[in-house]
Structure formats: structure tokens, C-alpha cells
Amino acid sequence: MTMKHSGTRKLQQLTNFYSSFDQLNGVHPWMDAVKDGFVSYRVRELNTGKVAYFNFILAKEMGLIPPDHPHQMSEELQQKLIETFSLQIINEYDELTQRRIDPATIRPHKYMATRYLQLQHSNKQGKTSGDGRGIWNGTVYHRGTTWDVSSRGTGVTCLAPGAVQAQKPLKTGGTEFGYGCGLAEIDELLGASILAEVMHLQGIGTERMLCVIDLGKGYGIGVRAARNLIRPAHLFLYLKQERWDNLKAATDYMIDRQIDNKVWDIKAKGSGRYDEMLIEISKSFGEFTAILDTDYIFAWLDWDGDNVLADAGIIDYGSVRQFGIRHDKYRYDDVERFSTNLNEQKQKARLIVQVFAQMADYLKTKKKKPLRDFAQHSAVLNFNRVFDLKRAERLLYRMGFNETQRSHIMAKDGLFERFDKEFSFFERAKVSGNTEKVADGVNHPALYNMRTLMKVYPRFLMESPLPFEKRWMTENTFFKTVLSGFAKSRDARMGEKQRRHIEAFQRVYRELVETAAGRNKPEHILKGICERAEKLNSDKRITGNALIEMVEEIITEKKKGLPMEQIQKIVDKLIYEQNGMPEIPVSRFYRDQLATPAVKMDLYAKLLSLVEEHKESI
């Protein structure tokens, strides 16, 4: 065989090796299902950029790379990722100004920017809003599951708030109008890559980052994937506009995807399927919101259903934060408005379910009734029940109790409610003073750190040499243990009220352990509770402030010459540190990932010090 033929065969083998990426060509079933649910754009290949991060495990789950593919970026894989995802739309400004574009770089298919409702637009019916800086790359089908893939940072669309404000086409990269640039900053994308995968490893529904392309000058393209990237807002705009045909088409599309992916078990035909959809929606949103509340995760839920997936999951990590303690007064400053806070997320999620109930009724009757008519709808009431049950279950889980032990506790009438009363006294208390300004919003810090207590208290009970009934932590030790770093001098003085609650907390906590033990002695289950509680309340939890500073440090080192390969390894290692949460199902590719990647240790140590420094922050 000649050298020429050998080289041609090798190139063909490599092309076939990554041919699964060829599915992502801009074609998406939403285009056929909802004819005016999007704006289509011609797209050009940029033929530039470097892969800053690639989610090898997610790519294996999606069937984009072989299961035995090494967790290492090859030149061929990088080339394929750049070819597939380093894209930019040819927008209205480009067309108007007749920008000269090499025809060889233009993709054969148009890509869509979808329409959906957004509160930040002056039009509250979704007539002008949607993907302002993103396009949908298409779908991937693998082993009975369809995945959506979309990119952000690919150019400014006519649906961007800035473009609507300007009332004219905008040039990609311009900064004259807010939310009108069309680009994504690389630090935002790396932060989302880390936090989204951390959420996934905690069993929380979320989009996941598949790839980050670094385009230079601080900008990049972020590629997200999920089994369904449709938001409630994709449907609600047609409800607000009272366009029944479009709403039916969009809703049927979403239901069919959930059925095909075996996420929802809907058997009914015709209008009955909308009732079964409501059952699934109320359950998933009840559970999702309870987890956010218990785990101190701020995701800016609101009635428009914009910042959340339709099957209840996180999307858009720009304002998502994982708090170290219960900072439920924190509000994000979005320039023109403040966000909701952690306490309001339940109310907003319930309102989303209420809008779904209004929507289902409209689909069945073709008559839109007032939203207030659905305040006591069975789906809304079911949301309340599911939220309360899941919150109790999740709190006991975070305390270290296993599934059997939790069932024993919940079976004893009134026990959890008595514990929750004492737990909430400490958890929801705030430092003295008022709401204060922070870097990106306002906050009134939490006074107590319950995550520390959930970890320390069972260990105290286990290590005490006294009989179980005599194992009492002293008031001073308890108070010093639970007090957060935000406490001011006047907060550090223990009063009679605190003493009463410390005694009551310890009494009911011991009753939890005794009940959880069933026929066993309480002492026999403490070791397992301790091990689980320490994992679930680890000081390695990455808070919002920690993540911001960590990514800034990585970017600084990148400017000094840190190779892209090291950025990949550092992100992987930060994520793998969060692996192994009790009872959380993960793919075999995570289970097989026994060794963490070798990284630049001085930089990694600095990143971990930032995690420690901000362990109680927002």
C-alpha cells in the first residue's frame, strides 16, 4: 500500500470515529413541530478557537465518543469540536450591511433561535423574546434517548433584549445596548461547566455543559445539552397570546419527547394527556423546588418559566448560586430589577404549576380563564404536598439518615415536624442589622451554620463514652459550633432563648436517631450517619463566591501561559471531588473514573483555599 493511500485511510477512520457529531447540523424537530416557534439564521464556521473544556463523561453518555475513549483531548477530536461548534450566525446586521463572508464557511442548514417568554422584555407576551445570543445545534439520539444540544455566544439575534431596545439590527460584539452583544464570556462558561456538573452529581435536574470553545479576547462559545431543553416559557408565550394551535403543537411536542425518553409515563390519548402532564409537572416541580430550598440553591425561578426547564431542572447558570448556609435574603441585582430570593422560590414554582394548570384547561376548552381561577387547582395542591414531603425527606437525607431510617422517622406521627421547628429556628435566623449590599446584589447573612452542625453533632454522639441517653453537648460548645462566621459581637452572646432551643434541638435529634434505629440500638447506626453526613456537608462545597474567584484565578493563570490541557484537568478534578454522593445514581462512566487527573498542584491548592475561604458565603 502506498503512503498516500495509507494516509487517506487513516483520515477516513478518524472522520468515522467522530462521525456522531455530524448529527448536530442545525436540524431540530421543533422546527417542524412549531412552525413559528423560532427565527432561523444562516450560520458560518469560524474555523478558530481552542477547546477549553470538554465533558468526556457526558459525551460518552450521549454516544458522541466511544465508551473506552481516553479522557484526553486529541488533535482530531479538537478539530471535530471546532468544526461542529465554533460557529456564528449571519444575523440581520450582517445581511443588511452585506458583510463579505466566504461561501465555503456557510453551513448548508439554517440554525434556529427559539422564541420564549421573558420578563426582562417590555412585551410580556413573548412576541419579541427568546434566544438572544444562542442557537440550537440539533439533537443526538443514542440508546433510546434523544438529547438536545444548543450553543450560546454565537452572535446577537433579533430576540435579544438589546436588539429590541435598539429597534434595529445589532452588530455581534457591540456593547452599546445591554444584553445586545451576542457573545459569552469565557469565565461565565467555565463557571457554568463546573457548577452544572456539580448539580448533576447531587441528583439535581440540570442542563450540562458539553463543551467550551475559547475564542480568545475573553470570549467563548458554551455548548449545553439535556434530554429536553424546552422551558415552560416556550409554551407560555402561546398561552399569553391565546394562540391555541401553536400552544397545542408545542405542548404535544414536549409531552411526546418526555414519553419517548421514558421520563413521563403518560397513557391517555387526546385531551386526557394534558391532565396526566399536570400530574407529572406538579410532582417534578414540587420535588425540584424542595431540593433547591433544602440545599440552599438559588436559581431565580419566576412565573414566566424562563430560567428553568419544563421538566424541572436548572438552565442558564448566569445567576445560579449554591450558598454555604441559608442566605435566604440574598437578591441578585440584574441592573433594571432585583431577583427573587430563596424563600420566594416555592411561591414562584407553585405559580409556574398554576400557569401550567391554566394552560391545560385552555388546551381542553379553547377558552382562557383567569389565572386566579386555578389557585386551588389539584395540580397546585399536589405541588404543595410533594414539596413538603420532599423537603422533609431531603433534609433527613442531608443529615445522614439512609432511606430505611428516613422511613422510620416519617412514620412516627409529628416527629419530623417537632424537629423541623427547632432546626428552622437556627437555620433561618439572621445576624443583627439590616440587609446590606454585596458584590452582585443585596443580602442579610445567616447567623447559624446548620451544615456544620449536621456534620459535627452526630460525630459527637458517636464518640462520647457515655450511655446514649446521657450524651449531651454543652450549651457553649453547641453555640460555638453552630455560629457562622457572619455573626457580629452582639450575636455571639447566648441568651435564654438560645439555651431553650439548644436543649430542645438535642432532645428531638436524639429521638430521631432512636426512631431511625428501629430495633437496633441508636449507637449502632451513628457511624453510618456520620460518614454520610460528612460527605453531604463537606467543606469542599463550591459556593457562588468561591466559584467566581476560582474561575478568575484560572483565567489569570491562562493569561500567563497555563495550557488548555491543564484547564481541562483542573475542571475535571474540581468536579470529581463532588462525586460519590449517597444514593445519587450516576452513569457508569463516573463510577469507572477512579483516578482524578494530575493537575498543577500549587494552583489547585490555591483554588481549594478559595473554597475553604468562602464555604459560608453566597
Beta strands, then each sheet from edge to edge (+ up, - down):
strand 1: 38-45
strand 2: 50-54
strand 3: 87-90
strand 4: 111-114
strand 5: 134-142
strand 6: 145-152
strand 7: 184-185
strand 8: 208-216
strand 9: 219-226
strand 10: 297-298
strand 11: 321-322
strand 12: 331-332
strand 13: 436-438
strand 14: 441-443
sheet 1: 3+ 1- 4+
sheet 2: 2+ 8- 9+ 6- 5+
sheet 3: 2+ 8- 9+ 7-
sheet 4: 10+ 11-
sheet 5: 12+ 14- 13+
end
